[in-house]
Amino acid sequence: MSNRNQDENQNHKKSKKIRAKRRSSRTPLNSFLTIILIICFVQMSISALLNISKVIAYHKKISTLESKQISAEARNVELKKEIKNFSTTASMESIARNNLKMAGKDEVLVIVNKKGEPQEEQKNKHKKIGFKK
């Protein structure tokens, strides 16, 4: 039995040495892999932060564009109402009389100058506005 115990002790010592060699040979590889994993984790963290900041910026842009769209649609509705109002003959005549200083067939246009206004300002003030064709 003592031989058997000695053989077991020797085998045990050999296996310890073999395990120690394997561990020592794997240590640089394990260190290298650990460094690679840390670099990958840092890269993923940075990418996640950048993507989150982009998402926040895009949400802000979307909200500003939606508010601009709502105001543009409201302005569009107002302009459509104005077009309907200006398309009637009475409204076109009132615009012509008041803004463009025009008169009807049987009417006479009288412009009263205020005191104190220079003559050149009065001429420039009542110029006809031409539209490009």
C-alpha positions in Angstrom: 0.0 0.0 0.0 2.8 2.3 0.7 3.9 2.0 -3.0 0.4 2.8 -4.0 0.3 5.9 -1.8 3.6 7.0 -3.1 2.4 6.5 -6.7 -0.7 8.5 -5.9 1.4 11.3 -4.3 3.7 11.4 -7.4 0.7 11.5 -9.7 -0.9 14.2 -7.6 2.3 16.2 -7.7 2.6 15.8 -11.4 -0.9 16.8 -12.0 -0.4 19.9 -9.9 2.7 20.8 -11.9 0.8 20.3 -15.1 -2.1 22.4 -13.9 0.3 25.1 -12.8 2.0 25.1 -16.3 -1.4 25.3 -18.0 -2.4 28.2 -15.7 0.8 30.1 -16.3 0.6 29.5 -20.1 -3.0 30.8 -20.1 -2.4 33.9 -18.0 -1.2 36.2 -20.9 -4.1 34.9 -23.1 -6.6 35.6 -20.4 -5.2 39.0 -19.8 -5.3 39.8 -23.5 -8.9 38.6 -23.7 -9.9 40.6 -20.6 -8.4 43.8 -22.2 -10.3 43.1 -25.5 -13.6 42.6 -23.6 -13.0 45.9 -21.6 -12.4 47.8 -24.9 -15.5 46.3 -26.5 -17.6 47.3 -23.4 -16.3 50.8 -23.5 -17.0 51.1 -27.2 -20.6 49.8 -26.7 -21.1 52.3 -23.9 -19.9 55.2 -25.9 -22.1 54.2 -28.9 -25.1 53.8 -26.6 -24.6 57.3 -25.2 -24.2 58.8 -28.6 -27.3 57.1 -29.9 -29.3 58.3 -26.9 -28.2 61.9 -27.5 -29.1 61.6 -31.2 -32.6 60.3 -30.3 -33.1 63.3 -27.9 -32.0 65.7 -30.5 -34.3 64.2 -33.1 -37.3 64.3 -30.7 -36.6 68.0 -30.2 -36.5 68.6 -34.0 -39.7 66.6 -34.5 -41.5 68.6 -31.9 -40.4 71.9 -33.4 -41.3 70.8 -36.9 -44.8 69.6 -35.7 -45.4 73.0 -34.0 -44.3 74.8 -37.3 -46.6 72.5 -39.2 -49.6 73.3 -37.0 -49.0 77.0 -37.3 -48.6 76.7 -41.1 -51.8 74.8 -41.3 -53.6 77.5 -39.3 -52.1 80.2 -41.5 -53.3 78.2 -44.6 -56.8 78.1 -43.3 -56.7 81.9 -42.6 -55.4 82.5 -46.2 -58.2 80.3 -47.6 -60.8 82.4 -45.7 -59.2 85.6 -47.0 -59.3 84.3 -50.6 -63.0 83.6 -50.2 -63.6 87.0 -48.7 -61.6 88.8 -51.5 -63.2 86.9 -54.3 -66.5 88.7 -53.8 -67.1 91.9 -55.9 -67.9 94.1 -53.0 -64.7 93.3 -51.2 -62.6 93.8 -54.3 -64.3 97.2 -54.8 -63.6 98.2 -51.2 -59.9 97.2 -51.5 -59.7 99.2 -54.8 -61.2 102.3 -53.2 -59.4 102.2 -49.9 -56.0 100.9 -50.7 -55.5 101.6 -54.3 -57.3 105.0 -54.4 -59.5 104.0 -57.3 -63.0 105.2 -58.1 -66.0 103.7 -59.8 -67.5 104.8 -63.2 -69.9 107.3 -61.8 -67.7 108.4 -58.9 -65.1 111.1 -58.4 -62.1 110.5 -56.2 -61.1 113.4 -54.0 -57.9 113.3 -52.0 -57.5 115.8 -49.2 -54.0 116.7 -48.3 -53.2 117.2 -44.6 -51.4 120.4 -43.7 -47.7 120.0 -43.0 -47.0 117.2 -45.4 -44.4 118.0 -48.1 -45.5 117.8 -51.7 -43.1 114.9 -52.6 -44.3 112.7 -49.7 -47.9 113.1 -50.9 -47.0 112.1 -54.4 -45.1 109.0 -53.2 -47.9 108.1 -50.8 -50.5 107.9 -53.6 -48.6 106.1 -56.3 -50.4 103.3 -58.0 -49.1 99.8 -57.3 -48.4 97.8 -60.4 -48.4 94.0 -60.5 -46.0 92.0 -62.6 -47.5 89.7 -65.2 
